[in-house]
Amino acid sequence: MTDPMALPAASVQAHGIHKAFGMRSVLRGVDLEVPAGSITAILGPSGCGKTTLLRILAGFEDPDLGTVRIAGETVASDGVTVPVHRRRVGLMPQEGALFPHLSVGENVAFGLGRADREHARAQVAHWLEVVGLGDLARARPHEISGGQQQRVALARALAARPRVLLLDEPFAALDAGLRVRVREDIAAILRDTGTTAILVTHDQSEALSLADSVALLIGGAVAQHGTPADLYHRPGTLTSARFIGNTVEITGTAESGTVHTALGALRSKVTVGDGPAVVVLRPEQLRVGADGSGSPARVRACRFYGADTVVHVTLDDGTALQVRSPGAPGLDEGADVTVDVVGDVLAYPSPTGRERVSLGEAGS
């Protein structure tokens, strides 16, 4: 339910955004559409321009070219720059950045606008209740956990009643187990308050699990923007496929939409021209066992990880694969097995030249 103390959520549009620092080009024509009340993740490797784009949306940097609109109002373009404080855009940075000398309640009160400060106690109590920390107003930041500190930072950001909230790798400093719990909690709070949120992250699972839509930023431009399922199941390029989730890759030859490989003839679910190709398989598409009907293989090693086991196999033609199998499949080194492929696959022309360049070449 939308919070009555929040401002109406605002849409965000960025069109043709370019930014360079000296001779180094960081953003190269970024287009981004964020519907009001949605959570959009900007996903990309380190150095692809994510943080620079966030700073331009917030107003801390001006684009060299391009236009930014918030709720239909132009806030940045050629000759137009609306200052940060007038954009009503909140920022939740890494590690929360709480003031250590202030209590939790005083940190939240710091985010209040001048008009709200006469009712500060009620406002602080409200936002701490929203983030589930109503009994910690008097605590100091060092007395609470890292996850609680992130919730306080969120309460402080929401107390300013932003039209849009920007989150810059907000969970990066948390340990793995805590990170999952905190990000789920914060995503639920953002949806309950109807806040338009833009999350910058390099973590694929974070983007895919939390966001309504994901914009994949590669080399300073949006390579693809769609729902998490679209990006995972139908990435537009081999580079995108490699960045969105885990892959198992084999080579083959494409002909009329079918790729002939060491795992047999596999149907591609994305258009691929005839010729040498790379087949991208998601881990869940491969099955290994002693009684399958797929391609013959031999077990080289098994690595147990608890929830699953990675089975290293070699196909008859010498192709090496790593197949994830639930639990402990009970396969011995040297055992003869078969590898089956479930469903259609992703296939792309074999990469040459430019496609072999590192993902994170553009800038910060």
LINDA-V950344 format. One record per residue. PSI is psi in radians with two decimals (NA if undefined). Layout:
psi=PSI
psi=PSI
This chain:
psi=2.34
psi=2.36
psi=2.28
psi=-0.34
psi=-0.15
psi=2.66
psi=2.74
psi=2.41
psi=2.61
psi=2.55
psi=2.80
psi=2.30
psi=2.27
psi=2.26
psi=2.22
psi=0.70
psi=2.12
psi=2.46
psi=2.30
psi=2.61
psi=1.80
psi=-2.22
psi=-0.02
psi=1.97
psi=2.19
psi=-0.85
psi=2.37
psi=1.18
psi=0.87
psi=2.27
psi=2.31
psi=2.28
psi=2.13
psi=1.93
psi=2.63
psi=2.39
psi=0.12
psi=2.88
psi=2.07
psi=2.30
psi=2.33
psi=1.89
psi=2.37
psi=2.88
psi=2.89
psi=2.36
psi=0.20
psi=-0.09
psi=0.14
psi=-0.90
psi=-0.65
psi=-0.76
psi=-0.74
psi=-0.73
psi=-0.56
psi=-0.72
psi=-0.68
psi=-0.47
psi=0.10
psi=-0.35
psi=2.61
psi=2.41
psi=2.62
psi=-0.65
psi=2.73
psi=3.05
psi=2.43
psi=2.27
psi=2.41
psi=2.15
psi=0.62
psi=-0.15
psi=2.29
psi=2.08
psi=-0.23
psi=2.22
psi=-3.05
psi=1.94
psi=-0.04
psi=2.17
psi=1.89
psi=2.21
psi=2.81
psi=-0.85
psi=-0.32
psi=-0.13
psi=-0.34
psi=0.84
psi=2.18
psi=2.70
psi=2.20
psi=1.81
psi=3.10
psi=2.52
psi=0.21
psi=-0.65
psi=0.83
psi=2.67
psi=2.02
psi=-0.43
psi=-0.08
psi=2.66
psi=2.99
psi=-0.83
psi=-0.70
psi=-0.59
psi=-0.75
psi=-0.72
psi=-0.50
psi=-0.49
psi=-0.13
psi=2.49
psi=2.85
psi=-0.65
psi=-0.38
psi=-0.21
psi=-0.42
psi=-0.33
psi=0.55
psi=-0.75
psi=-0.79
psi=-0.68
psi=-0.80
psi=-0.80
psi=-0.72
psi=-0.90
psi=-0.55
psi=-0.61
psi=-0.70
psi=-0.71
psi=0.15
psi=0.47
psi=0.65
psi=-0.36
psi=0.20
psi=0.34
psi=-0.57
psi=-0.10
psi=2.71
psi=2.68
psi=-0.65
psi=-0.20
psi=-0.06
psi=2.87
psi=2.93
psi=-0.69
psi=-0.68
psi=-0.64
psi=-0.68
psi=-0.61
psi=-0.68
psi=-0.75
psi=-0.66
psi=-0.76
psi=-0.73
psi=-0.73
psi=-0.72
psi=-0.50
psi=-0.48
psi=-0.02
psi=1.04
psi=2.63
psi=-0.50
psi=2.41
psi=2.22
psi=2.31
psi=2.04
psi=1.71
psi=0.92
psi=-0.21
psi=0.10
psi=-0.54
psi=-0.09
psi=2.63
psi=2.85
psi=-0.82
psi=-0.78
psi=-0.63
psi=-0.79
psi=-0.80
psi=-0.78
psi=-0.74
psi=-0.61
psi=-0.74
psi=-0.80
psi=-0.66
psi=-0.71
psi=-0.70
psi=-0.75
psi=-0.69
psi=-0.70
psi=-0.61
psi=-0.03
psi=0.52
psi=2.35
psi=2.14
psi=2.44
psi=2.05
psi=2.17
psi=2.25
psi=2.71
psi=0.04
psi=1.94
psi=-0.76
psi=-0.62
psi=-0.84
psi=-0.80
psi=-0.61
psi=-0.45
psi=-0.61
psi=2.66
psi=-0.61
psi=2.73
psi=2.24
psi=2.04
psi=2.01
psi=2.02
psi=2.18
psi=0.55
psi=0.16
psi=2.72
psi=1.93
psi=-0.57
psi=2.53
psi=2.13
psi=-2.94
psi=2.74
psi=-0.72
psi=-0.71
psi=-0.81
psi=-0.61
psi=-0.78
psi=-0.46
psi=1.03
psi=2.47
psi=-0.42
psi=2.88
psi=-0.69
psi=-0.77
psi=-0.75
psi=-0.70
psi=-0.52
psi=-0.46
psi=1.59
psi=3.03
psi=2.62
psi=2.66
psi=2.16
psi=2.39
psi=2.73
psi=2.83
psi=-3.00
psi=2.14
psi=2.43
psi=1.99
psi=0.73
psi=-0.05
psi=2.39
psi=2.17
psi=2.09
psi=3.10
psi=-0.29
psi=0.22
psi=-2.97
psi=2.06
psi=2.36
psi=2.28
psi=2.37
psi=-0.05
psi=2.65
psi=2.26
psi=2.34
psi=2.80
psi=2.52
psi=-2.99
psi=2.40
psi=2.78
psi=2.19
psi=2.26
psi=2.09
psi=2.39
psi=2.57
psi=-0.62
psi=-0.14
psi=-0.17
psi=2.39
psi=2.32
psi=2.39
psi=3.10
psi=-0.21
psi=0.43
psi=3.11
psi=0.20
psi=-2.61
psi=2.36
psi=2.50
psi=2.95
psi=2.40
psi=2.22
psi=-0.63
psi=2.77
psi=2.36
psi=1.98
psi=2.26
psi=0.24
psi=-1.51
psi=-0.48
psi=3.03
psi=2.37
psi=2.06
psi=2.06
psi=2.09
psi=2.79
psi=2.20
psi=2.97
psi=-0.51
psi=0.11
psi=-0.09
psi=2.22
psi=2.36
psi=2.69
psi=2.07
psi=2.21
psi=2.29
psi=2.33
psi=2.44
psi=-2.47
psi=1.85
psi=-0.19
psi=0.62
psi=2.38
psi=2.65
psi=2.31
psi=-0.12
psi=2.51
psi=2.25
psi=3.12
psi=2.66
psi=2.11
psi=2.56
psi=2.25
psi=2.12
psi=3.08
psi=2.82
psi=2.96
psi=2.38
psi=2.44
psi=2.68
psi=2.51
psi=2.31
psi=2.52
psi=2.67
psi=-1.94
psi=-0.66
psi=-0.24
psi=-0.08
psi=2.58
psi=2.49
psi=-0.68
psi=0.93
psi=-0.19
psi=-1.00
psi=-2.99
psi=NA
